[in-house]
Amino acid sequence: MNHSNPAQQPHVVIIGGGFGGLETAPRLRKSNVRVTLVDRHNDHLFQPLLYQVATGGLSPANIATPLSSIVRKHASKQKTAK
């Protein structure tokens, strides 16, 4: 299926910017679909290190990354790979 007009492409909406959503979004970008990632929070929280924040070993900024920067990084890799 080759849609030259983005408005004619199938549109996939991913609910949640957790590990699953962040793994699925770049994989779908390789397909001929529009991808929208929706999350109630702006940041992806790397929960495996949450205990280090609680014990004072890390700052909260060290385990939270803006979703927009993660998605942008994957989009730029996709453009350079073509």
TAPERA-V445528 format. One record per run of one state. SS is the DSSP state (alpha for helix, beta for strand, coil for the rest). FROM is the first residue (numbers start at 0). LEN is the number of residues. If there is no record, write none. Layout:
# TAPERA-V445528
SS|FROM|LEN ; SS|FROM|LEN
This chain:
# TAPERA-V445528
coil|0|5 ; alpha|5|3 ; coil|8|1 ; beta|9|6 ; coil|15|3 ; alpha|18|11 ; coil|29|3 ; beta|32|6 ; coil|38|4 ; beta|42|3 ; coil|45|1 ; alpha|46|8 ; coil|54|5 ; alpha|59|3 ; coil|62|1 ; beta|63|3 ; alpha|66|15 ; coil|81|1
